[in-house]
């Protein structure tokens, strides 16, 4: 196996998997095989250096992001309105799973994700994410649709747990702020 992930080939494999009838399961297989060699992924994508939602591929039916979490960064509960699968290639990503309860959400589950692990989320999932460690975490997030264009997505205020419309620009801003804290701490 090559020492460096061929990103173009990886995206082709994901697009092909996405055309299968059980598309998310097929994607999970590709993702699991890929992150099973985390050093190869880091070599192909570049060692994570800047926190953010880095787009690797984006179309109407598939989005692939290289998500780099700043140390100790937390992202509030939100939904995607499409299935999503997460594969970790460096660091850790803890997920809390939430469900609607009346006007708010309640935590109903959790997943502590380490390097080489893949975690699928169904279309109606609500999750929040935290990077519990003091270095950058790198994860490939694959979505079964256009992550940037789906209307009517929600996020839940981290203090009151009440729902509001998801603000993607504000989310990007949180990555930018987290990045500044990270830069200052170095
Ligand atoms: Fe998410």
Backbone and ligand atoms as CSV (ligand in chain L), in Angstrom:
chain,resi,resn,atom,element,x,y,z
A,1,UNK,N,N,0.849,-1.206,0.000
A,1,UNK,CA,C,0.000,0.000,0.000
A,1,UNK,C,C,0.881,1.252,0.000
A,2,UNK,N,N,0.496,2.224,-0.808
A,2,UNK,CA,C,1.296,3.462,-0.906
A,2,UNK,C,C,1.377,4.139,0.459
A,3,UNK,N,N,2.484,4.850,0.658
A,3,UNK,CA,C,2.699,5.525,1.938
A,3,UNK,C,C,1.861,6.791,2.056
A,4,UNK,N,N,1.258,7.183,0.936
A,4,UNK,CA,C,0.526,8.440,0.930
A,4,UNK,C,C,-0.835,8.228,0.270
A,5,UNK,N,N,-1.896,8.626,0.956
A,5,UNK,CA,C,-3.236,8.465,0.394
A,5,UNK,C,C,-3.360,9.258,-0.905
A,6,UNK,N,N,-3.876,8.591,-1.941
A,6,UNK,CA,C,-4.194,9.274,-3.193
A,6,UNK,C,C,-5.593,9.862,-3.013
A,7,UNK,N,N,-5.665,11.170,-2.776
A,7,UNK,CA,C,-6.937,11.797,-2.409
A,7,UNK,C,C,-7.948,11.694,-3.547
A,8,UNK,N,N,-7.479,11.849,-4.778
A,8,UNK,CA,C,-8.372,11.764,-5.932
A,8,UNK,C,C,-9.009,10.366,-6.035
A,9,UNK,N,N,-8.176,9.349,-5.821
A,9,UNK,CA,C,-8.661,7.962,-5.855
A,9,UNK,C,C,-9.662,7.723,-4.726
A,10,UNK,N,N,-9.348,8.246,-3.543
A,10,UNK,CA,C,-10.233,8.122,-2.374
A,10,UNK,C,C,-11.600,8.738,-2.677
A,11,UNK,N,N,-11.609,9.927,-3.267
A,11,UNK,CA,C,-12.877,10.595,-3.605
A,11,UNK,C,C,-13.633,9.772,-4.656
A,12,UNK,N,N,-12.917,9.246,-5.640
A,12,UNK,CA,C,-13.552,8.386,-6.656
A,12,UNK,C,C,-14.203,7.177,-5.993
A,13,UNK,N,N,-13.481,6.560,-5.042
A,13,UNK,CA,C,-14.015,5.382,-4.335
A,13,UNK,C,C,-15.289,5.754,-3.562
A,14,UNK,N,N,-15.273,6.921,-2.916
A,14,UNK,CA,C,-16.448,7.366,-2.164
A,14,UNK,C,C,-17.626,7.641,-3.106
A,15,UNK,N,N,-17.360,8.261,-4.245
A,15,UNK,CA,C,-18.443,8.570,-5.203
A,15,UNK,C,C,-19.055,7.284,-5.743
A,16,UNK,N,N,-18.204,6.296,-5.970
A,16,UNK,CA,C,-18.701,5.009,-6.463
A,16,UNK,C,C,-19.557,4.346,-5.371
A,17,UNK,N,N,-19.048,4.353,-4.138
A,17,UNK,CA,C,-19.796,3.771,-3.013
A,17,UNK,C,C,-21.144,4.475,-2.839
A,18,UNK,N,N,-21.160,5.759,-3.086
A,18,UNK,CA,C,-22.381,6.552,-2.906
A,18,UNK,C,C,-23.465,6.182,-3.915
A,19,UNK,N,N,-23.074,5.531,-5.008
A,19,UNK,CA,C,-24.052,5.110,-6.021
A,19,UNK,C,C,-24.646,3.743,-5.696
A,20,UNK,N,N,-24.099,3.062,-4.696
A,20,UNK,CA,C,-24.659,1.750,-4.313
A,20,UNK,C,C,-25.977,1.941,-3.573
A,21,UNK,N,N,-26.790,0.858,-3.514
A,21,UNK,CA,C,-28.110,1.010,-2.903
A,21,UNK,C,C,-27.992,1.285,-1.398
A,22,UNK,N,N,-27.044,0.589,-0.732
A,22,UNK,CA,C,-26.789,0.877,0.690
A,22,UNK,C,C,-25.604,1.835,0.746
A,23,UNK,N,N,-25.851,3.068,0.322
A,23,UNK,CA,C,-24.712,3.961,0.077
A,23,UNK,C,C,-23.907,4.279,1.339
A,24,UNK,N,N,-24.582,4.522,2.453
A,24,UNK,CA,C,-23.809,4.892,3.651
A,24,UNK,C,C,-22.937,3.728,4.121
A,25,UNK,N,N,-23.491,2.504,4.084
A,25,UNK,CA,C,-22.713,1.329,4.500
A,25,UNK,C,C,-21.495,1.154,3.596
A,26,UNK,N,N,-21.691,1.382,2.294
A,26,UNK,CA,C,-20.577,1.262,1.342
A,26,UNK,C,C,-19.529,2.345,1.609
A,27,UNK,N,N,-20.005,3.547,1.907
A,27,UNK,CA,C,-19.091,4.655,2.241
A,27,UNK,C,C,-18.303,4.306,3.510
A,28,UNK,N,N,-18.998,3.735,4.505
A,28,UNK,CA,C,-18.341,3.397,5.773
A,28,UNK,C,C,-17.197,2.414,5.548
A,29,UNK,N,N,-17.401,1.490,4.611
A,29,UNK,CA,C,-16.345,0.516,4.303
A,29,UNK,C,C,-15.110,1.208,3.737
A,30,UNK,N,N,-15.348,2.105,2.797
A,30,UNK,CA,C,-14.225,2.848,2.189
A,30,UNK,C,C,-13.526,3.678,3.262
A,31,UNK,N,N,-14.341,4.330,4.095
A,31,UNK,CA,C,-13.792,5.197,5.140
A,31,UNK,C,C,-12.970,4.383,6.146
A,32,UNK,N,N,-13.512,3.225,6.560
A,32,UNK,CA,C,-12.822,2.384,7.552
A,32,UNK,C,C,-11.495,1.878,6.997
A,33,UNK,N,N,-11.541,1.449,5.723
A,33,UNK,CA,C,-10.312,0.957,5.092
A,33,UNK,C,C,-9.269,2.082,5.041
A,34,UNK,N,N,-9.733,3.291,4.759
A,34,UNK,CA,C,-8.815,4.429,4.599
A,34,UNK,C,C,-8.203,4.842,5.934
A,35,UNK,N,N,-9.044,5.035,6.970
A,35,UNK,CA,C,-8.483,5.507,8.249
A,35,UNK,C,C,-7.785,4.385,9.026
A,36,UNK,N,N,-7.874,3.134,8.512
A,36,UNK,CA,C,-7.121,2.054,9.165
A,36,UNK,C,C,-5.614,2.286,9.002
A,37,UNK,N,N,-5.262,3.186,8.075
A,37,UNK,CA,C,-3.849,3.561,7.899
A,37,UNK,C,C,-3.730,5.076,8.105
A,38,UNK,N,N,-3.814,5.502,9.370
A,38,UNK,CA,C,-3.909,6.943,9.645
A,38,UNK,C,C,-2.701,7.753,9.163
A,39,UNK,N,N,-1.502,7.182,9.239
A,39,UNK,CA,C,-0.310,7.932,8.807
A,39,UNK,C,C,-0.366,8.190,7.301
A,40,UNK,N,N,-0.930,7.234,6.576
A,40,UNK,CA,C,-1.069,7.367,5.124
A,40,UNK,C,C,-2.060,8.501,4.794
A,41,UNK,N,N,-3.143,8.581,5.593
A,41,UNK,CA,C,-4.134,9.648,5.388
A,41,UNK,C,C,-3.496,11.010,5.661
A,42,UNK,N,N,-2.775,11.118,6.788
A,42,UNK,CA,C,-2.141,12.392,7.142
A,42,UNK,C,C,-1.115,12.799,6.084
A,43,UNK,N,N,-0.432,11.806,5.514
A,43,UNK,CA,C,0.546,12.120,4.467
A,43,UNK,C,C,-0.154,12.640,3.215
A,44,UNK,N,N,-1.320,12.060,2.909
A,44,UNK,CA,C,-2.054,12.468,1.706
A,44,UNK,C,C,-2.748,13.808,1.858
A,45,UNK,N,N,-3.343,14.033,3.033
A,45,UNK,CA,C,-4.092,15.286,3.254
A,45,UNK,C,C,-3.192,16.391,3.781
A,46,UNK,N,N,-2.045,16.016,4.289
A,46,UNK,CA,C,-1.185,16.973,4.987
A,46,UNK,C,C,-1.491,16.884,6.473
A,47,UNK,N,N,-0.463,16.900,7.271
A,47,UNK,CA,C,-0.636,16.870,8.736
A,47,UNK,C,C,-1.519,18.057,9.124
A,48,UNK,N,N,-2.576,17.846,9.943
A,48,UNK,CA,C,-3.457,18.966,10.300
A,48,UNK,C,C,-2.674,20.127,10.918
A,49,UNK,N,N,-2.950,21.334,10.444
A,49,UNK,CA,C,-2.254,22.503,10.997
A,49,UNK,C,C,-3.208,23.652,11.300
A,50,UNK,N,N,-4.346,23.704,10.608
A,50,UNK,CA,C,-5.300,24.796,10.803
A,50,UNK,C,C,-6.687,24.202,11.051
A,51,UNK,N,N,-7.323,24.609,12.171
A,51,UNK,CA,C,-8.679,24.131,12.458
A,51,UNK,C,C,-9.640,24.668,11.411
A,52,UNK,N,N,-10.596,23.848,10.994
A,52,UNK,CA,C,-11.574,24.325,10.021
A,52,UNK,C,C,-12.291,23.195,9.321
A,53,UNK,N,N,-13.256,23.585,8.488
A,53,UNK,CA,C,-13.998,22.642,7.657
A,53,UNK,C,C,-13.376,22.715,6.262
A,54,UNK,N,N,-12.418,21.848,6.005
A,54,UNK,CA,C,-11.701,21.908,4.731
A,54,UNK,C,C,-12.391,20.976,3.728
A,55,UNK,N,N,-12.873,21.541,2.642
A,55,UNK,CA,C,-13.644,20.753,1.670
A,55,UNK,C,C,-12.729,19.949,0.753
A,56,UNK,N,N,-12.969,18.637,0.696
A,56,UNK,CA,C,-12.223,17.774,-0.225
A,56,UNK,C,C,-13.044,17.501,-1.485
A,57,UNK,N,N,-14.374,17.428,-1.298
A,57,UNK,CA,C,-15.261,17.181,-2.446
A,57,UNK,C,C,-16.646,17.682,-2.076
A,58,UNK,N,N,-17.371,18.155,-3.081
A,58,UNK,CA,C,-18.648,18.784,-2.798
A,58,UNK,C,C,-19.522,18.704,-4.041
A,59,UNK,N,N,-20.667,18.001,-3.930
A,59,UNK,CA,C,-21.625,17.984,-5.040
A,59,UNK,C,C,-23.021,17.950,-4.420
A,60,UNK,N,N,-24.046,17.812,-5.253
A,60,UNK,CA,C,-25.423,17.849,-4.727
A,60,UNK,C,C,-25.741,16.611,-3.892
A,61,UNK,N,N,-25.026,15.495,-4.103
A,61,UNK,CA,C,-25.370,14.275,-3.370
A,61,UNK,C,C,-24.254,13.741,-2.477
A,62,UNK,N,N,-23.141,14.467,-2.381
A,62,UNK,CA,C,-22.027,13.987,-1.548
A,62,UNK,C,C,-21.111,15.155,-1.170
A,63,UNK,N,N,-20.766,15.206,0.107
A,63,UNK,CA,C,-19.786,16.198,0.568
A,63,UNK,C,C,-18.745,15.477,1.408
A,64,UNK,N,N,-17.486,15.767,1.144
A,64,UNK,CA,C,-16.401,15.161,1.913
A,64,UNK,C,C,-15.561,16.301,2.497
A,65,UNK,N,N,-15.501,16.341,3.823
A,65,UNK,CA,C,-14.749,17.396,4.494
A,65,UNK,C,C,-13.601,16.791,5.290
A,66,UNK,N,N,-12.483,17.501,5.283
A,66,UNK,CA,C,-11.403,17.204,6.220
A,66,UNK,C,C,-11.619,18.170,7.384
A,67,UNK,N,N,-12.213,17.668,8.470
A,67,UNK,CA,C,-12.543,18.533,9.599
A,67,UNK,C,C,-11.387,18.486,10.600
A,68,UNK,N,N,-10.805,19.643,10.842
A,68,UNK,CA,C,-9.711,19.726,11.813
A,68,UNK,C,C,-10.215,20.498,13.023
A,69,UNK,N,N,-10.241,19.805,14.165
A,69,UNK,CA,C,-10.734,20.403,15.410
A,69,UNK,C,C,-9.563,20.986,16.185
A,70,UNK,N,N,-9.738,22.216,16.655
A,70,UNK,CA,C,-8.726,22.830,17.516
A,70,UNK,C,C,-8.716,22.094,18.856
A,71,UNK,N,N,-7.582,22.178,19.579
A,71,UNK,CA,C,-7.528,21.541,20.901
A,71,UNK,C,C,-8.668,22.021,21.796
A,72,UNK,N,N,-9.305,21.086,22.463
A,72,UNK,CA,C,-10.354,21.358,23.448
A,72,UNK,C,C,-11.543,22.119,22.876
A,73,UNK,N,N,-11.717,22.046,21.575
A,73,UNK,CA,C,-12.821,22.767,20.916
A,73,UNK,C,C,-14.143,22.017,21.093
A,74,UNK,N,N,-15.229,22.780,21.256
A,74,UNK,CA,C,-16.564,22.185,21.407
A,74,UNK,C,C,-17.505,22.810,20.385
A,75,UNK,N,N,-18.269,21.972,19.696
A,75,UNK,CA,C,-19.278,22.479,18.765
A,75,UNK,C,C,-20.658,22.062,19.271
A,76,UNK,N,N,-21.557,23.047,19.367
A,76,UNK,CA,C,-22.888,22.835,19.972
A,76,UNK,C,C,-23.733,21.824,19.187
A,77,UNK,N,N,-24.804,21.301,19.813
A,77,UNK,CA,C,-25.662,20.347,19.111
A,77,UNK,C,C,-26.207,20.939,17.802
A,78,UNK,N,N,-26.197,20.111,16.762
A,78,UNK,CA,C,-26.727,20.538,15.459
A,78,UNK,C,C,-27.165,19.299,14.691
A,79,UNK,N,N,-27.970,19.505,13.668
A,79,UNK,CA,C,-28.336,18.387,12.800
A,79,UNK,C,C,-27.770,18.620,11.408
A,80,UNK,N,N,-27.893,17.617,10.544
A,80,UNK,CA,C,-27.379,17.727,9.171
A,80,UNK,C,C,-28.487,17.577,8.149
A,81,UNK,N,N,-29.583,16.887,8.544
A,81,UNK,CA,C,-30.690,16.549,7.630
A,81,UNK,C,C,-30.220,15.681,6.464
A,82,UNK,N,N,-29.190,14.891,6.708
A,82,UNK,CA,C,-28.697,13.903,5.741
A,82,UNK,C,C,-27.794,12.963,6.544
A,83,UNK,N,N,-27.556,11.756,6.049
A,83,UNK,CA,C,-26.679,10.882,6.822
A,83,UNK,C,C,-25.251,11.430,6.804
A,84,UNK,N,N,-24.505,11.051,7.806
A,84,UNK,CA,C,-23.115,11.507,7.900
A,84,UNK,C,C,-22.278,10.381,8.489
A,85,UNK,N,N,-21.049,10.241,8.022
A,85,UNK,CA,C,-20.129,9.258,8.595
A,85,UNK,C,C,-18.798,9.941,8.883
A,86,UNK,N,N,-18.264,9.615,10.057
A,86,UNK,CA,C,-17.054,10.269,10.551
A,86,UNK,C,C,-15.953,9.217,10.658
A,87,UNK,N,N,-14.777,9.515,10.155
A,87,UNK,CA,C,-13.619,8.620,10.296
A,87,UNK,C,C,-12.442,9.420,10.838
A,88,UNK,N,N,-11.850,8.934,11.911
A,88,UNK,CA,C,-10.781,9.699,12.578
A,88,UNK,C,C,-9.410,9.217,12.095
A,89,UNK,N,N,-8.544,10.160,11.708
A,89,UNK,CA,C,-7.186,9.740,11.314
A,89,UNK,C,C,-6.100,10.278,12.248
A,90,UNK,N,N,-6.451,11.238,13.102
A,90,UNK,CA,C,-5.501,11.598,14.156
A,90,UNK,C,C,-6.236,12.281,15.302
A,91,UNK,N,N,-5.824,11.980,16.522
A,91,UNK,CA,C,-6.444,12.606,17.684
A,91,UNK,C,C,-7.718,11.895,18.114
A,92,UNK,N,N,-8.640,12.644,18.717
A,92,UNK,CA,C,-9.887,12.060,19.209
A,92,UNK,C,C,-11.032,13.026,18.990
A,93,UNK,N,N,-12.215,12.451,18.849
A,93,UNK,CA,C,-13.430,13.261,18.679
A,93,UNK,C,C,-14.530,12.613,19.495
A,94,UNK,N,N,-15.001,13.304,20.532
A,94,UNK,CA,C,-16.113,12.783,21.334
A,94,UNK,C,C,-17.424,13.372,20.840
A,95,UNK,N,N,-18.386,12.491,20.623
A,95,UNK,CA,C,-19.702,12.919,20.161
A,95,UNK,C,C,-20.736,12.683,21.249
A,96,UNK,N,N,-21.605,13.654,21.462
A,96,UNK,CA,C,-22.817,13.433,22.260
A,96,UNK,C,C,-23.985,13.387,21.276
A,97,UNK,N,N,-24.861,12.418,21.469
A,97,UNK,CA,C,-26.046,12.274,20.616
A,97,UNK,C,C,-27.252,12.802,21.400
A,98,UNK,N,N,-28.044,13.604,20.722
A,98,UNK,CA,C,-29.181,14.261,21.360
A,98,UNK,C,C,-30.476,13.867,20.664
A,99,UNK,N,N,-31.588,13.990,21.436
A,99,UNK,CA,C,-32.917,13.818,20.835
A,99,UNK,C,C,-33.800,14.973,21.269
A,100,UNK,N,N,-34.754,15.282,20.416
A,100,UNK,CA,C,-35.698,16.337,20.787
A,100,UNK,C,C,-36.541,15.876,21.969
A,101,UNK,N,N,-36.765,16.792,22.896
A,101,UNK,CA,C,-37.686,16.529,24.009
A,101,UNK,C,C,-38.418,17.828,24.285
A,102,UNK,N,N,-39.685,17.905,23.829
A,102,UNK,CA,C,-40.425,19.151,23.926
A,102,UNK,C,C,-39.705,20.225,23.127
A,103,UNK,N,N,-39.474,21.362,23.766
A,103,UNK,CA,C,-38.865,22.499,23.068
A,103,UNK,C,C,-37.347,22.451,23.089
A,104,UNK,N,N,-36.781,21.473,23.790
A,104,UNK,CA,C,-35.319,21.410,23.888
A,104,UNK,C,C,-34.804,20.049,23.407
A,105,UNK,N,N,-33.524,19.785,23.621
A,105,UNK,CA,C,-32.969,18.453,23.331
A,105,UNK,C,C,-32.383,17.878,24.611
A,106,UNK,N,N,-32.360,16.540,24.663
A,106,UNK,CA,C,-31.697,15.892,25.790
A,106,UNK,C,C,-30.648,14.918,25.252
A,107,UNK,N,N,-29.561,14.779,26.007
A,107,UNK,CA,C,-28.496,13.860,25.609
A,107,UNK,C,C,-28.971,12.425,25.815
A,108,UNK,N,N,-28.805,11.593,24.799
A,108,UNK,CA,C,-29.263,10.202,24.901
A,108,UNK,C,C,-28.163,9.181,24.628
A,109,UNK,N,N,-26.995,9.667,24.221
A,109,UNK,CA,C,-25.928,8.718,23.920
A,109,UNK,C,C,-24.622,9.441,23.687
A,110,UNK,N,N,-23.573,8.670,23.557
A,110,UNK,CA,C,-22.257,9.257,23.332
A,110,UNK,C,C,-21.391,8.259,22.598
A,111,UNK,N,N,-20.389,8.781,21.915
A,111,UNK,CA,C,-19.408,7.927,21.251
A,111,UNK,C,C,-18.051,8.600,21.371
A,112,UNK,N,N,-17.104,7.878,21.929
A,112,UNK,CA,C,-15.745,8.411,22.041
A,112,UNK,C,C,-14.937,7.817,20.903
A,113,UNK,N,N,-14.574,8.644,19.958
A,113,UNK,CA,C,-13.949,8.151,18.730
A,113,UNK,C,C,-12.447,8.389,18.735
A,114,UNK,N,N,-11.719,7.322,18.479
A,114,UNK,CA,C,-10.261,7.387,18.395
A,114,UNK,C,C,-9.828,7.160,16.953
A,115,UNK,N,N,-8.553,7.403,16.744
A,115,UNK,CA,C,-7.906,7.112,15.475
A,115,UNK,C,C,-8.359,5.746,14.934
A,116,UNK,N,N,-8.611,5.681,13.653
A,116,UNK,CA,C,-9.004,4.466,12.913
A,116,UNK,C,C,-10.486,4.124,13.071
A,117,UNK,N,N,-11.225,4.865,13.882
A,117,UNK,CA,C,-12.639,4.520,14.094
A,117,UNK,C,C,-13.547,5.268,13.126
A,118,UNK,N,N,-14.647,4.589,12.761
A,118,UNK,CA,C,-15.666,5.178,11.888
A,118,UNK,C,C,-16.982,5.185,12.635
A,119,UNK,N,N,-17.699,6.287,12.544
A,119,UNK,CA,C,-18.959,6.444,13.281
A,119,UNK,C,C,-20.032,6.978,12.340
A,120,UNK,N,N,-21.059,6.149,12.056
A,120,UNK,CA,C,-22.130,6.606,11.175
A,120,UNK,C,C,-23.270,7.267,11.954
A,121,UNK,N,N,-23.802,8.338,11.404
A,121,UNK,CA,C,-24.951,9.026,11.993
A,121,UNK,C,C,-26.104,8.964,10.990
A,122,UNK,N,N,-27.322,8.609,11.473
A,122,UNK,CA,C,-28.460,8.580,10.554
A,122,UNK,C,C,-28.911,9.995,10.171
A,123,UNK,N,N,-29.824,10.017,9.204
A,123,UNK,CA,C,-30.265,11.288,8.619
A,123,UNK,C,C,-30.860,12.258,9.640
A,124,UNK,N,N,-31.532,11.712,10.665
A,124,UNK,CA,C,-32.218,12.599,11.627
A,124,UNK,C,C,-31.380,12.858,12.888
A,125,UNK,N,N,-30.098,12.485,12.862
A,125,UNK,CA,C,-29.265,12.615,14.067
A,125,UNK,C,C,-29.039,14.072,14.468
A,126,UNK,N,N,-28.932,14.269,15.782
A,126,UNK,CA,C,-28.483,15.550,16.339
A,126,UNK,C,C,-27.237,15.210,17.157
A,127,UNK,N,N,-26.126,15.900,16.874
A,127,UNK,CA,C,-24.928,15.602,17.668
A,127,UNK,C,C,-24.184,16.881,18.037
A,128,UNK,N,N,-23.395,16.784,19.082
A,128,UNK,CA,C,-22.415,17.831,19.381
A,128,UNK,C,C,-21.060,17.141,19.452
A,129,UNK,N,N,-20.020,17.941,19.241
A,129,UNK,CA,C,-18.691,17.353,19.106
A,129,UNK,C,C,-17.723,18.066,20.029
A,130,UNK,N,N,-16.841,17.296,20.626
A,130,UNK,CA,C,-15.772,17.948,21.364
A,130,UNK,C,C,-14.452,17.225,21.157
A,131,UNK,N,N,-13.419,18.023,20.980
A,131,UNK,CA,C,-12.065,17.489,20.881
A,131,UNK,C,C,-11.469,17.560,22.285
A,132,UNK,N,N,-11.365,16.432,22.985
A,132,UNK,CA,C,-10.992,16.480,24.399
A,132,UNK,C,C,-9.494,16.588,24.643
A,133,UNK,N,N,-8.692,16.651,23.600
A,133,UNK,CA,C,-7.234,16.608,23.803
A,133,UNK,C,C,-6.581,17.947,23.443
A,134,UNK,N,N,-5.318,18.077,23.831
A,134,UNK,CA,C,-4.608,19.352,23.683
A,134,UNK,C,C,-3.834,19.448,22.380
A,135,UNK,N,N,-4.262,18.707,21.394
A,135,UNK,CA,C,-3.670,18.887,20.055
A,135,UNK,C,C,-4.787,18.786,19.018
A,136,UNK,N,N,-4.460,19.102,17.790
A,136,UNK,CA,C,-5.468,19.082,16.728
A,136,UNK,C,C,-5.957,17.654,16.493
A,137,UNK,N,N,-7.256,17.537,16.235
A,137,UNK,CA,C,-7.831,16.261,15.806
A,137,UNK,C,C,-8.196,16.376,14.330
A,138,UNK,N,N,-7.886,15.339,13.568
A,138,UNK,CA,C,-8.224,15.330,12.141
A,138,UNK,C,C,-9.223,14.226,11.853
A,139,UNK,N,N,-10.333,14.577,11.201
A,139,UNK,CA,C,-11.389,13.603,10.905
A,139,UNK,C,C,-11.933,13.851,9.513
A,140,UNK,N,N,-12.223,12.772,8.804
A,140,UNK,CA,C,-12.893,12.893,7.512
A,140,UNK,C,C,-14.387,12.742,7.768
A,141,UNK,N,N,-15.163,13.745,7.391
A,141,UNK,CA,C,-16.619,13.697,7.546
A,141,UNK,C,C,-17.235,13.599,6.150
A,142,UNK,N,N,-18.041,12.563,5.957
A,142,UNK,CA,C,-18.699,12.362,4.666
A,142,UNK,C,C,-20.202,12.533,4.869
A,143,UNK,N,N,-20.842,13.300,4.011
A,143,UNK,CA,C,-22.279,13.587,4.125
A,143,UNK,C,C,-22.989,13.152,2.845
A,144,UNK,N,N,-24.174,12.561,3.020
A,144,UNK,CA,C,-24.940,12.077,1.872
A,144,UNK,C,C,-25.767,13.152,1.217
A,145,UNK,N,N,-25.175,14.294,0.936
A,145,UNK,CA,C,-25.873,15.405,0.289
A,145,UNK,C,C,-24.958,16.611,0.242
A,146,UNK,N,N,-25.566,17.750,-0.063
A,146,UNK,CA,C,-24.788,18.983,-0.137
A,146,UNK,C,C,-24.781,19.661,1.233
A,147,UNK,N,N,-23.713,19.448,1.961
A,147,UNK,CA,C,-23.592,19.933,3.337
A,147,UNK,C,C,-23.809,21.440,3.437
A,148,UNK,N,N,-23.413,22.181,2.401
A,148,UNK,CA,C,-23.415,23.643,2.491
A,148,UNK,C,C,-24.718,24.272,2.026
A,149,UNK,N,N,-25.607,23.469,1.430
A,149,UNK,CA,C,-26.788,24.072,0.806
A,149,UNK,C,C,-28.122,23.560,1.338
A,150,UNK,N,N,-28.106,22.647,2.329
A,150,UNK,CA,C,-29.381,22.103,2.799
A,150,UNK,C,C,-30.095,23.153,3.660
A,151,UNK,N,N,-31.307,23.532,3.270
A,151,UNK,CA,C,-32.004,24.563,4.034
A,151,UNK,C,C,-32.642,23.982,5.298
A,152,UNK,N,N,-32.933,24.851,6.233
A,152,UNK,CA,C,-33.725,24.476,7.405
A,152,UNK,C,C,-33.008,23.591,8.405
A,153,UNK,N,N,-31.660,23.672,8.441
A,153,UNK,CA,C,-30.948,22.911,9.460
A,153,UNK,C,C,-30.977,23.675,10.775
A,154,UNK,N,N,-30.816,22.935,11.876
A,154,UNK,CA,C,-30.930,23.548,13.202
A,154,UNK,C,C,-29.667,23.364,14.019
A,155,UNK,N,N,-29.506,24.269,14.973
A,155,UNK,CA,C,-28.529,24.074,16.036
A,155,UNK,C,C,-29.243,24.404,17.336
A,156,UNK,N,N,-28.691,23.944,18.443
A,156,UNK,CA,C,-29.334,24.120,19.742
A,156,UNK,C,C,-28.390,24.883,20.657
A,157,UNK,N,N,-28.907,25.967,21.217
A,157,UNK,CA,C,-28.096,26.831,22.065
A,157,UNK,C,C,-27.444,26.001,23.176
A,158,UNK,N,N,-26.124,26.116,23.357
A,158,UNK,CA,C,-25.444,25.244,24.317
A,158,UNK,C,C,-25.845,25.509,25.771
A,159,UNK,N,N,-26.405,26.701,26.040
A,159,UNK,CA,C,-26.796,26.993,27.423
A,159,UNK,C,C,-28.253,26.621,27.687
A,160,UNK,N,N,-29.138,26.993,26.785
A,160,UNK,CA,C,-30.573,26.757,27.020
A,160,UNK,C,C,-31.077,25.497,26.320
A,161,UNK,N,N,-30.305,24.966,25.375
A,161,UNK,CA,C,-30.668,23.799,24.560
A,161,UNK,C,C,-31.917,24.036,23.724
A,162,UNK,N,N,-32.215,25.319,23.444
A,162,UNK,CA,C,-33.348,25.639,22.569
A,162,UNK,C,C,-32.875,25.722,21.127
A,163,UNK,N,N,-33.827,25.407,20.236
A,163,UNK,CA,C,-33.505,25.271,18.813
A,163,UNK,C,C,-33.485,26.629,18.107
A,164,UNK,N,N,-32.578,26.746,17.150
A,164,UNK,CA,C,-32.601,27.905,16.249
A,164,UNK,C,C,-32.047,27.461,14.905
A,165,UNK,N,N,-32.189,28.323,13.912
A,165,UNK,CA,C,-31.682,27.975,12.585
A,165,UNK,C,C,-30.156,27.915,12.611
A,166,UNK,N,N,-29.586,26.894,11.998
A,166,UNK,CA,C,-28.131,26.753,11.979
A,166,UNK,C,C,-27.513,27.876,11.149
A,167,UNK,N,N,-26.499,28.472,11.724
A,167,UNK,CA,C,-25.791,29.556,11.042
A,167,UNK,C,C,-24.395,29.045,10.690
A,168,UNK,N,N,-24.217,28.664,9.418
A,168,UNK,CA,C,-22.960,28.051,8.987
A,168,UNK,C,C,-21.799,29.045,9.067
A,169,UNK,N,N,-22.105,30.323,8.779
A,169,UNK,CA,C,-21.044,31.340,8.878
A,169,UNK,C,C,-20.581,31.480,10.315
A,170,UNK,N,N,-21.530,31.418,11.268
A,170,UNK,CA,C,-21.167,31.509,12.687
A,170,UNK,C,C,-20.333,30.292,13.089
A,171,UNK,N,N,-20.672,29.131,12.529
A,171,UNK,CA,C,-19.888,27.913,12.826
A,171,UNK,C,C,-18.459,28.083,12.309
A,172,UNK,N,N,-18.336,28.619,11.101
A,172,UNK,CA,C,-16.989,28.873,10.544
A,172,UNK,C,C,-16.226,29.845,11.439
A,173,UNK,N,N,-16.957,30.842,11.951
A,173,UNK,CA,C,-16.351,31.838,12.832
A,173,UNK,C,C,-15.845,31.173,14.118
A,174,UNK,N,N,-16.592,30.173,14.619
A,174,UNK,CA,C,-16.149,29.469,15.831
A,174,UNK,C,C,-14.862,28.689,15.567
A,175,UNK,N,N,-14.755,28.134,14.366
A,175,UNK,CA,C,-13.497,27.455,14.011
A,175,UNK,C,C,-12.363,28.481,13.956
A,176,UNK,N,N,-12.665,29.678,13.389
A,176,UNK,CA,C,-11.636,30.709,13.269
A,176,UNK,C,C,-11.163,31.161,14.660
A,177,UNK,N,N,-12.126,31.373,15.566
A,177,UNK,CA,C,-11.795,31.794,16.938
A,177,UNK,C,C,-10.968,30.708,17.649
A,178,UNK,N,N,-11.398,29.456,17.455
A,178,UNK,CA,C,-10.685,28.340,18.097
A,178,UNK,C,C,-9.253,28.272,17.582
A,179,UNK,N,N,-9.123,28.590,16.294
A,179,UNK,CA,C,-7.812,28.587,15.675
A,179,UNK,C,C,-6.915,29.679,16.264
A,180,UNK,N,N,-7.513,30.841,16.496
A,180,UNK,CA,C,-6.745,31.947,17.092
A,180,UNK,C,C,-6.265,31.583,18.488
A,181,UNK,N,N,-7.156,30.949,19.261
A,181,UNK,CA,C,-6.749,30.521,20.621
A,181,UNK,C,C,-5.604,29.524,20.515
A,182,UNK,N,N,-5.726,28.625,19.556
A,182,UNK,CA,C,-4.693,27.602,19.341
A,182,UNK,C,C,-3.361,28.266,18.975
A,183,UNK,N,N,-3.412,29.241,18.058
A,183,UNK,CA,C,-2.179,29.935,17.625
A,183,UNK,C,C,-1.537,30.651,18.805
A,184,UNK,N,N,-2.383,31.307,19.625
A,184,UNK,CA,C,-1.850,32.055,20.769
A,184,UNK,C,C,-1.195,31.119,21.789
A,185,UNK,N,N,-1.705,29.894,21.879
A,185,UNK,CA,C,-1.223,28.953,22.899
A,185,UNK,C,C,0.081,28.280,22.482
A,186,UNK,N,N,0.457,28.460,21.224
A,186,UNK,CA,C,1.658,27.749,20.729
A,186,UNK,C,C,2.945,28.486,21.072
L,1,LIG,FE,FE,-22.005,17.601,12.544
